[in-house]
Every structure is written in C-alpha cells, then in structure tokens.
Amino acid sequence: MKPILKFLSDQEILLVHETSLRILNKIGMKMPHKEAHEILKKAGASVNEETGMVFFPESLVSDALKNVPKRSDVVLYAQNPDQDIRFVDNVPTNVCMTMAIDVIDPWDGKRRAATNEDLARLTWLADRNPTIAVNGGLVTPQDVPGEYNDWYTWATCLKNTTKHITGGMLGARCVRDAVEMASIVIGSKEAFMARPFISGWVLTLPCLGIDFESLDAMMEMNRLNLPIILTSGPMVGASSPMSCAGSLAQAHAEMLACITLSQIINPGCPIIYTSFIRSLDMRSVTACMGSPESGMMRAAMAQIGKYFDLPVRMPGLLRDSKVLDAQAGFETALTGVMNILNADLMDSMQLDSDLLVDYADLVFTPDSVQGLQRVAKGIDVTESVMDECFETIKEIGCAGSFLEHPQTLKKCRKEIWHPKLHNRQNYSVWKENGGKDIRQNAIEKIITLLEEREGAIISQEKCAEIDKILARLN
C-alpha cells in the first residue's frame, strides 16, 4: 500500500472548515475592490463599503465549493502535451517556487542580486529536468524596472521553457499582457485559450484580507478561465493566532472567500489550493519555511484541499538554511516527507526563507524529490508479488545469493531508488574521486549543463514580438 501521514482526521477537517465558515460570516474578509463588492452583493453577501469588509453566508460558500472544478477535471497544460500536469493517479512532484531576489553565483560561489540572465538560465535548467513539473520565476530579476518585474519575468520564462509556467500577476493588465506574450509563443490567442499553459499566483493578505491588485488579477484570470494558484500565507503568532489549528481555520477562510468570488464570476474556473502558512521564530522574529510546524500545517492544508477534492500545490520543499548544507538537507527531508504524502505539487528550490536560489539546488532538489517519490509509492504487496518472491527464495535456497538471479536485474531499478547526485560510494573511492561534497558535485553538473545552453528556445522573431510588449511599459 501507499504510506499515509495525516495530521487531521475527517472530523477535525470539518471542525476547521466550520470555524472558517463562522469567520467569513461573522468577522468577514477585507476585499478592497468595488467591482468585487457589486458582484458579491448581487450574489447575497453583505458588504461594508467604507471598510471593504465582505461577510459571506454559508450557503454562498457551499455553492462555490460545488462549482469549483474537482481534481479529476483540472489540467495544467504545457506547450508540449506530454508535459501536461494532472492531479489524479500522478506521483507527487516538485515545481519552481517564485520571486527570490538573490542567487549564489555558480562560478564564484558568492551571493548577489538576481539578474534577468539568471532567470533565463534557471528557467532553462528547470525545463531540462524531468523531475520539475512546473516552471516559473524562481528569481525576480533585480536589474529590470521594479514596477514591471512580473512582465519581465513572464517574458523571460516564456522564452526559455515549454513546460507549464506559474508566475506573479500585478493586476488585470499584467494578466492580459502575459496572455498576449503566451499567444505569441504558441502562434495565436485561439491556440493559447484552447490550452492555456500559464497560471497566476493570487496571494491573500493575512489577517483576512487581499490587496486590490491581487483581486484585480484574479478576477481577470476568472474571466479568461486561466488556472489560479490561490494561496494564503498566515504566520502563526504574527498574522494568525498562536495556534496551528486556529491558523489553519484562518488560512482556509481566506481561501474560501476567494474561491467564492471566483466561482460567482465564472463557475468552473480552475483553482489550485495552496498555502504558505508558516511559523514565526519568536527569537529572531523571522518566518520559518522549514520548521516542523510549517511542514505539519501545510500537510494539514493539503489534507483539507483534498477533502474537498481540489488539486493541491504546497510549498513543501522551502528551507530556512542560508546555504545548501546539512540544515538544508534536514529541512528538505523533514518537510518533504510530510508533503510528498499529502500534496500533488511541491514548491521548491529556494533557501533563506524564499529569498535565495543556489544554482546547485536545480540538481540537488530534483534528485532528493525522486527519493521522496519512492517513499510515496510505498511497498507493493500483492498475492502475485508474494508468490513470485516465494518461488525465487525457494529456487535460491538457504545461504544463497540473489545478486545474479534474473529477478534482481529485472526489478532493481523499479524497487530501489538509484540517486544521480547523492553519493553512496565507500569512503576510499569517494576520496579518490576528489572527496567532493554534494554541493560541489551539483555545481559541476550545473556548469556542464549551462555550457550547452545557446540562448532562448523560441525564435528570435517571437522574442522580438514579446519584447515589443515590454517596450510599451516605459
């Protein structure tokens, strides 16, 4: 059977959900957007125009949950249909987190501000790795006009990958321009709309709010039927109660408010259930992405999402460590195991609480995820398997060796995980090969890969058309 790791029973999930409904009905959600107010009032919600607070009747939220597409109905399209992402019967995998601002240079090992060229390289590397399912702006380039970061990120990502892309959307205009860029890549808007291969982040603003630009972008994505990566991000003890359970209820309430608005605007618009819920280190007053509590709460949020049959994406492989060291390895394993057993997609490959990308992580994390995927597959115990093993044991007999048996060769790659990066050599062989640590090996692989890169993967003509959209911004 496949392994199971649960932090909430079904009864506890319902208790969290009922508390979320009470929060939305009695406390409300701040949604500062006049068009949203009109839509919600018409649907039956109460709105305080002065404060922007919206109060949701339980029936309105319940109707939205009936209309939102279920796991089996959602597909994250890629330009290449072989890379489409489905949420049923797929092994959980990792995806690119977005919006880090620094990188560790692969050549000199120094930390510096991320550039647009870094984004291009990282997007290309992610495109090459089969374990990375969804691409996106791992870094936000710091050498482009700050108010147009999202536009430049979309342009660079679209030039360097054929996978599905998730990115930030600063308002409705950004959504429309991202769609125009994607349409250039695929050939026409009609072709893009038939298989939209981009999705946009929508982040709530704890406690119990969302900003105008995020609402504006979400509503435009609703109208265009683009997949929305909807996420809440409360921090226990700072922007949510000093209670993991209470923070779950608040995070879920923020999600439900946005799901309700989206399904009123366009019933059936796809929503991916996500949460950056995390703990706060009370000594340093910093967000903890790799803490046990953060991993537990995200796994619990994944349970809630799946309870309502929603596709689930969680930031399950983000670390607080500042470098790719033993702490980063521990945080990868700790939060990774919790989320690989609950989420469908796991945001990954960032350090220093989402501020930093080390190029080496583009090799380290995918290799680690393959190990986690082996855990998620579990142990195959069936009558046919047991009968085959019985006959093999009978054939070999007491004190025999199975190394040369045909079954060993036939099944070894399926039964046992064979890492590409993690080292299992004995000490003397490892020392003879240079005694390199895992990051050194990862960087060497990355530099070798980058030597093969020749630039954007789309034509110069299409790149020029995309650049014309960027030129309109100035």
C-alpha positions in Angstrom: 0.0 0.0 0.0 1.0 3.6 -0.3 2.1 5.2 3.0 -0.3 7.6 4.8 0.6 10.5 7.0 -2.3 12.5 8.4 -2.3 15.4 10.8 -6.1 15.8 10.8 -9.0 13.3 11.0 -12.0 13.9 8.8 -13.9 15.1 11.8 -11.1 17.6 12.6 -11.1 18.8 9.0 -14.8 19.5 9.2 -14.3 21.4 12.5 -11.7 23.6 10.9 -14.0 24.1 7.9 -16.9 25.0 10.2 -14.8 27.5 12.0 -13.7 29.1 8.7 -17.3 29.5 7.7 -18.0 31.2 11.0 -15.0 33.5 10.4 -16.3 34.6 7.0 -19.9 35.0 8.2 -19.2 36.9 11.5 -15.8 38.5 11.0 -15.6 38.8 7.2 -12.8 39.3 4.7 -11.4 42.6 3.5 -11.7 42.8 -0.3 -11.0 46.4 -1.5 -12.4 46.3 -5.0 -15.7 48.0 -5.9 -16.4 45.6 -8.8 -15.9 42.7 -6.5 -18.3 44.3 -4.0 -21.0 44.7 -6.6 -20.6 41.1 -7.7 -20.7 39.7 -4.2 -23.6 41.9 -3.0 -25.7 40.7 -6.0 -24.9 37.1 -5.1 -26.1 37.6 -1.5 -23.0 38.6 0.5 -23.1 41.7 2.9 -20.6 44.4 2.1 -19.4 47.3 4.2 -18.4 49.8 1.5 -16.4 52.0 3.9 -14.2 49.3 5.3 -14.2 47.0 2.3 -15.3 44.1 4.6 -17.3 41.3 3.0 -19.5 38.9 5.0 -20.3 35.6 3.4 -23.4 33.5 4.1 -22.6 29.8 4.5 -24.8 28.9 1.5 -22.8 31.1 -0.8 -19.5 29.4 0.1 -21.1 26.0 -0.1 -22.4 26.7 -3.6 -18.9 27.8 -4.7 -17.4 24.6 -3.4 -19.9 22.7 -5.5 -19.0 24.6 -8.7 -15.2 24.7 -8.4 -13.6 22.0 -10.6 -12.5 18.8 -8.9 -9.1 17.1 -9.1 -10.0 14.9 -12.0 -11.2 17.8 -14.0 -8.2 20.1 -13.7 -5.2 20.0 -16.1 -2.2 22.4 -16.1 -1.4 22.4 -19.8 2.1 22.7 -21.2 3.1 23.7 -24.7 4.1 20.1 -25.1 1.1 17.8 -24.2 3.5 15.2 -22.9 4.3 17.6 -20.1 0.7 18.3 -19.1 0.0 18.0 -15.3 -2.9 16.1 -14.0 -3.9 15.6 -10.4 -5.2 12.1 -10.3 -3.0 9.0 -10.2 0.2 11.0 -10.7 3.2 10.7 -8.4 3.6 14.0 -6.4 6.5 16.1 -7.8 8.2 19.4 -7.4 7.7 22.7 -9.1 9.5 26.0 -9.2 8.8 28.4 -6.4 8.9 32.1 -7.5 10.2 35.5 -6.5 13.5 35.0 -4.8 15.7 38.1 -5.1 19.2 36.7 -4.7 21.3 33.9 -6.2 24.5 32.1 -5.3 26.7 32.5 -8.4 27.7 29.1 -9.8 31.1 30.2 -10.8 32.4 32.3 -7.9 30.1 31.0 -5.1 29.2 34.5 -3.9 25.7 35.7 -3.1 24.4 38.6 -5.3 21.3 40.2 -6.6 19.5 38.0 -9.2 19.5 39.3 -12.8 17.3 38.6 -15.8 20.0 36.4 -17.2 19.9 34.3 -14.0 16.2 33.9 -14.5 16.8 32.8 -18.1 19.4 30.2 -17.1 17.4 28.9 -14.2 14.2 28.6 -16.3 16.2 26.7 -19.0 17.7 24.4 -16.4 14.3 23.6 -14.9 13.0 23.0 -18.4 15.7 20.4 -18.9 15.0 18.4 -15.7 12.2 15.9 -16.0 11.5 15.8 -12.2 10.5 19.5 -12.2 6.9 19.5 -13.4 6.0 23.3 -13.5 8.4 26.1 -14.4 8.3 29.7 -13.2 10.2 32.7 -12.0 12.5 31.1 -9.4 14.0 34.5 -9.1 12.6 38.0 -9.7 15.3 39.9 -11.7 16.6 43.0 -9.9 18.1 44.6 -13.0 14.8 45.5 -14.6 12.3 48.3 -13.7 10.9 47.2 -10.4 7.3 48.2 -11.1 7.3 45.8 -14.1 9.1 42.8 -12.5 6.2 40.5 -13.3 6.1 41.5 -17.0 9.9 40.8 -17.4 9.6 37.6 -15.5 6.8 36.4 -17.8 8.8 37.4 -20.9 11.9 35.6 -19.8 10.2 32.4 -18.7 8.1 32.1 -21.9 11.3 32.4 -23.9 13.0 29.5 -22.1 10.6 26.7 -21.3 7.9 24.6 -22.9 6.5 23.5 -19.5 3.5 25.0 -17.7 4.5 28.3 -16.1 3.2 29.8 -12.9 4.0 33.5 -12.1 3.0 36.6 -10.4 0.3 38.8 -11.8 0.2 42.5 -10.8 -3.3 43.4 -11.7 -5.6 42.8 -14.7 -3.2 44.5 -17.2 -0.4 42.0 -16.3 -2.8 39.1 -16.9 -3.7 40.4 -20.3 -0.1 41.1 -21.3 1.0 37.7 -20.1 -1.7 36.1 -22.2 -0.6 38.2 -25.2 3.0 37.0 -24.7 2.0 33.4 -24.4 -0.2 33.7 -27.5 2.9 34.9 -29.5 4.8 31.8 -28.3 2.1 29.3 -29.3 1.1 31.1 -32.5 -2.3 32.7 -31.8 -4.6 33.6 -28.9 -7.1 31.0 -30.1 -4.5 28.2 -29.7 -3.5 29.5 -26.3 -7.1 29.7 -25.0 -7.7 26.1 -26.1 -4.7 25.0 -23.9 -3.7 27.8 -21.6 -0.2 26.9 -20.4 0.2 29.6 -17.8 -1.3 30.1 -14.3 -1.1 33.0 -11.9 -0.5 33.4 -8.3 -3.1 35.0 -6.2 -2.0 35.7 -2.6 -4.3 36.7 0.2 -3.1 39.3 2.7 -3.4 38.0 6.3 -5.1 38.6 8.5 -8.3 38.1 6.5 -7.6 40.4 3.6 -6.4 40.6 0.0 -5.0 43.7 -1.9 -6.6 45.4 -4.8 -4.1 44.3 -7.4 -4.3 40.6 -6.5 -8.1 40.8 -6.6 -8.0 42.6 -9.9 -5.7 39.9 -11.4 -7.8 37.1 -10.0 -11.0 38.5 -11.5 -9.3 38.9 -14.9 -8.0 35.3 -14.7 -11.5 34.2 -13.8 -12.9 35.9 -16.9 -10.3 34.3 -19.1 -10.7 30.9 -17.4 -7.0 30.7 -16.5 -5.9 28.4 -13.7 -5.4 30.3 -10.4 -2.8 29.2 -7.9 -4.7 30.5 -4.9 -2.7 30.8 -1.7 -3.0 32.1 1.9 0.1 32.8 4.0 -0.6 33.4 7.7 2.3 33.3 10.1 1.5 31.7 13.4 1.6 34.2 16.3 2.1 37.2 14.0 -0.7 37.3 11.3 -2.7 34.4 12.7 -3.4 33.0 16.2 -0.6 31.4 18.2 -2.3 28.1 17.4 -1.7 25.7 14.5 -5.3 24.8 14.4 -6.6 28.4 14.6 -4.1 29.4 11.8 -5.5 26.6 9.6 -9.0 27.9 10.1 -7.9 31.4 9.2 -5.9 30.3 6.2 -8.8 28.1 4.9 -11.2 31.0 5.4 -9.1 33.4 3.3 -9.1 30.7 0.5 -12.8 30.1 0.7 -13.6 33.8 0.3 -11.5 34.0 -2.9 -12.9 30.7 -4.2 -16.4 32.0 -3.6 -15.8 35.2 -5.6 -14.1 33.3 -8.4 -17.0 30.8 -8.8 -19.6 33.6 -8.9 -17.7 35.3 -11.7 -17.0 32.2 -13.7 -18.4 28.9 -12.3 -15.9 26.2 -13.2 -12.8 28.4 -13.3 -9.9 26.1 -12.1 -8.4 26.8 -8.7 -5.3 25.1 -7.3 -5.4 25.0 -3.5 -2.2 26.3 -1.9 -1.0 27.8 1.4 2.2 29.4 2.6 1.1 29.0 6.2 4.2 29.0 8.4 5.5 29.6 11.9 7.4 32.5 13.3 10.7 32.2 15.1 10.0 34.2 18.3 13.7 34.8 19.0 14.7 36.3 15.6 11.1 37.3 14.5 11.6 35.7 11.1 9.4 33.5 9.1 10.2 29.8 9.2 9.6 27.9 6.0 11.4 24.7 7.0 10.2 24.3 10.6 8.3 21.2 11.8 5.2 23.3 12.4 5.3 24.8 8.9 5.6 21.4 7.3 2.8 20.0 9.5 0.4 22.8 8.8 1.0 22.7 5.0 0.4 18.9 5.1 -2.8 19.6 7.0 -3.8 22.2 4.5 -3.2 19.7 1.7 -5.5 17.3 3.5 -8.2 20.0 3.7 -7.8 20.7 0.0 -8.1 17.0 -0.9 -11.0 16.5 1.4 -12.9 19.0 -0.8 -11.5 17.2 -3.9 -9.4 20.2 -5.0 -6.0 19.9 -6.8 -3.3 20.8 -4.2 0.0 22.6 -4.5 2.1 23.2 -1.4 5.4 24.9 -0.7 6.8 21.7 0.7 10.5 22.0 0.0 11.4 25.5 1.1 14.2 25.9 3.6 15.4 28.5 6.1 19.1 27.5 5.7 21.2 30.1 4.0 23.4 27.6 2.1 22.9 24.1 0.7 24.2 22.4 3.9 23.2 19.8 6.5 20.4 22.1 7.7 19.0 22.4 4.2 19.2 18.7 3.8 17.3 18.1 7.1 14.7 20.7 6.1 14.3 19.2 2.7 13.7 15.7 4.2 11.5 16.9 7.1 9.0 19.0 5.2 9.4 16.9 2.0 8.2 13.7 3.6 5.2 15.4 5.1 4.2 17.0 1.8 5.0 14.2 -0.6 2.4 12.1 1.2 -0.3 14.8 1.0 0.2 17.4 -1.8 0.2 16.9 -5.5 2.9 19.6 -6.3 5.5 21.0 -4.0 7.2 24.3 -4.5 10.9 24.0 -4.0 14.5 25.1 -4.7 14.8 28.2 -2.5 16.8 29.0 0.6 16.9 31.7 3.2 13.1 31.8 3.7 12.4 32.2 -0.1 14.9 34.9 -0.7 17.7 32.9 -2.3 18.3 30.4 -5.1 21.5 28.4 -5.3 22.1 27.1 -8.8 23.2 23.8 -7.2 19.6 23.3 -6.0 18.4 22.7 -9.6 20.2 19.4 -9.3 20.1 18.7 -5.6 16.3 19.1 -5.0 15.1 17.1 -8.1 17.4 14.2 -7.1 16.1 14.4 -3.5 12.5 14.5 -4.8 13.0 11.2 -6.6 13.9 9.7 -3.3 10.8 11.2 -1.7 8.7 9.9 -4.6 10.0 6.4 -3.9 8.6 6.8 -0.3 5.3 7.9 -1.7 5.0 4.8 -3.9 5.1 2.6 -0.8 5.6 -1.1 -0.8 3.8 -3.3 -3.3 2.3 -6.3 -1.5 0.0 -8.5 -3.6 -0.5 -12.2 -4.0 1.3 -12.3 -7.3 4.3 -10.4 -5.8 4.5 -12.7 -2.8 4.1 -15.8 -4.9 6.9 -14.7 -7.2 9.2 -13.9 -4.2 8.4 -17.3 -2.6 9.4 -19.1 -5.8 12.6 -17.1 -6.0 13.5 -17.8 -2.4 12.7 -21.5 -2.9 15.0 -21.5 -6.0 17.9 -19.9 -4.3 17.6 -21.8 -1.0 19.3 -21.3 2.3 22.5 -19.2 2.4 22.2 -18.4 -1.3 22.8 -15.1 -3.1 20.2 -13.2 -5.1 22.6 -10.9 -6.8 22.8 -13.0 -10.0 19.2 -14.0 -10.1 17.3 -12.7 -13.2 14.6 -11.2 -10.9 17.2 -8.9 -9.3 18.3 -7.4 -12.6 14.7 -7.2 -13.9 13.4 -5.3 -10.9 16.3 -3.5 -9.3 15.6 -0.1 -10.9 11.9 -0.2 -10.0 12.3 -1.4 -6.5 15.3 0.6 -5.4 16.0 4.3 -5.8 19.3 5.0 -7.5 20.2 8.6 -7.0 22.1 10.6 -9.6 23.7 13.0 -7.2 23.7 11.6 -3.6 26.9 9.7 -3.0 26.8 6.1 -1.8 30.4 5.1 -2.6 32.6 3.8 0.2 35.0 6.4 1.7 38.1 5.4 -0.1 36.5 5.5 -3.5 34.8 8.8 -2.7 38.2 10.2 -1.6 40.0 9.0 -4.7 37.3 10.8 -6.8 38.1 14.1 -5.1 36.2 13.9 -1.9 33.7 16.5 -3.0 30.6 17.3 -1.0 27.1 17.2 -2.6 27.1 20.9 -3.5 30.4 20.7 -5.3 29.1 17.8 -7.4 25.9 19.6 -8.1 27.6 22.8 -9.2 29.9 20.9 -11.5 26.8 19.3 -13.1 25.1 22.7 -13.4 28.1 24.3 -15.1 28.4 21.4 -17.5 24.7 21.8 -18.4 25.0 25.6 -18.8 27.8 25.2 -21.3 25.3 23.5 -23.6 22.8 26.5 -23.5 22.6 28.5 -26.6 20.0 31.1 -25.6 16.2 31.3 -25.8 14.4 28.2 -27.0 11.9 30.2 -29.2 12.8 32.0 -32.4 14.3 35.5 -32.5 11.2 36.7 -34.2 9.0 35.6 -31.4 11.4 37.0 -28.8 11.2 40.4 -30.6 7.4 40.3 -30.6 7.4 39.7 -26.8 10.0 42.5 -26.3 7.6 44.9 -28.0 5.1 44.3 -25.2 7.8 45.2 -22.7 8.6 48.3 -24.6 5.0 49.5 -24.2 5.5 49.6 -20.5 8.0 52.5 -20.5 
